[in-house]
Structure formats: C-alpha cells, structure tokens
Amino acid sequence: MRFDRLELDQILRLYGRMVAANEWRDYAIDHLTDRAVFSVFRRASEVPLFQIVKDPKLARRQGAFAVIAAGGRILKRGQELGRVLGVFDAKLKVVEA
C-alpha cells in the first residue's frame, strides 16, 4: 500500500508548514502490505509525535485516513485526507508528562 502523488503532496505541504513553525523536524514513510504510514518526529531518535495512516480496509466503515497521536489515540479519521489533516489547523502542542 502506498500514498498516491496527490496524497503525498498534501502531507508534505503540511510537513513543510510544521517544520517552518519549528514543530516537526523529521519524518519516515512506511509502505506496508496493508497500509501506508507517514510518521513525524521532533527528533529522529524519538517515537513519532503523529502518524498519518492510510488503511483501505477501513474505507467503507470509518474512513481510510487517520491521524494518530504518540500514545495511540486517534485524533481524526475520515474518507478525505484534506479533512483529516485539518486536525493540524488547530494549534496542537505536545505535553510532556
């Protein structure tokens, strides 16, 4: 499974904005057999702050796209990537425990 060119373009535009805001610093893309995952990091040595997941198995039920926080909490899920990425339009801050 892969992100298509338009999906990757939307994700990388968001990534560029967040890097410019000094929120994100690194990313990884995983193309697995059943889903594609774009993970973002504050530092390369950390666990991902967020994961943007494309899972076609969930397309008919909850939506193929999801944004998942570091603790595994699903922040947003939907059919359209642009709407799902809208969760980052609100100012999100990472709170250290």
C-alpha positions in Angstrom: 0.0 0.0 0.0 1.3 3.5 -0.9 0.2 7.1 -0.7 -0.5 8.4 -4.2 1.1 11.5 -5.5 -1.7 13.9 -4.6 -1.9 12.5 -1.0 1.8 12.7 -0.6 1.7 16.3 -1.8 -0.9 17.3 0.8 1.1 15.6 3.5 4.4 17.2 2.5 2.9 20.7 2.3 1.6 20.2 5.9 5.1 18.9 6.9 6.8 21.9 5.4 4.5 24.3 7.4 5.1 22.4 10.6 8.9 22.4 10.0 8.8 26.2 9.4 6.9 26.6 12.7 9.7 24.5 14.4 7.1 21.9 15.5 8.4 18.9 13.4 12.0 18.0 12.4 12.0 14.6 10.7 9.7 12.1 9.0 9.5 8.5 7.9 7.3 6.8 5.3 6.4 3.1 5.7 4.7 1.3 2.9 3.4 -1.9 4.4 1.4 -4.6 2.8 -1.9 -3.4 4.3 -1.4 0.3 5.0 0.9 3.3 4.4 2.2 5.3 7.3 3.7 8.8 7.4 5.3 9.4 10.8 6.6 12.7 12.1 9.2 13.3 14.7 10.5 16.2 16.8 13.9 14.4 16.8 15.0 11.4 14.8 15.7 9.4 18.0 12.2 9.7 19.4 9.0 7.9 18.9 6.7 9.5 16.3 4.7 12.5 17.5 2.0 11.8 15.0 1.2 9.2 12.3 -0.8 9.8 9.2 -2.2 6.4 8.2 -3.9 5.2 5.0 -5.7 1.9 5.6 -8.0 0.9 2.7 -9.6 -1.9 4.8 -11.4 0.8 6.9 -12.5 2.9 3.9 -16.1 1.8 3.9 -16.6 2.0 7.7 -14.6 4.7 9.4 -12.6 6.2 6.5 -9.3 5.1 5.0 -7.3 8.0 6.6 -6.4 8.6 10.2 -4.2 10.9 12.3 -2.8 9.0 15.4 -1.1 10.7 18.3 2.0 9.4 20.1 0.0 7.5 22.7 -2.1 5.7 20.0 -5.1 7.9 20.4 -6.9 8.5 17.1 -7.3 12.3 16.7 -9.2 12.3 13.4 -10.4 9.7 10.9 -12.2 10.1 7.6 -12.6 9.5 3.9 -10.8 12.6 2.7 -7.2 13.2 3.5 -7.6 17.0 3.4 -10.2 17.0 6.1 -8.3 14.6 8.2 -5.2 16.8 8.0 -7.4 19.7 9.2 -6.8 18.4 12.7 -3.4 20.2 12.5 -5.1 23.6 11.7 -5.9 23.9 15.4 -2.8 24.6 17.4 -1.6 21.3 18.8 1.1 21.2 21.5 2.9 18.1 22.8 2.6 18.0 26.6 5.3 16.1 28.4 4.2 14.0 31.3 
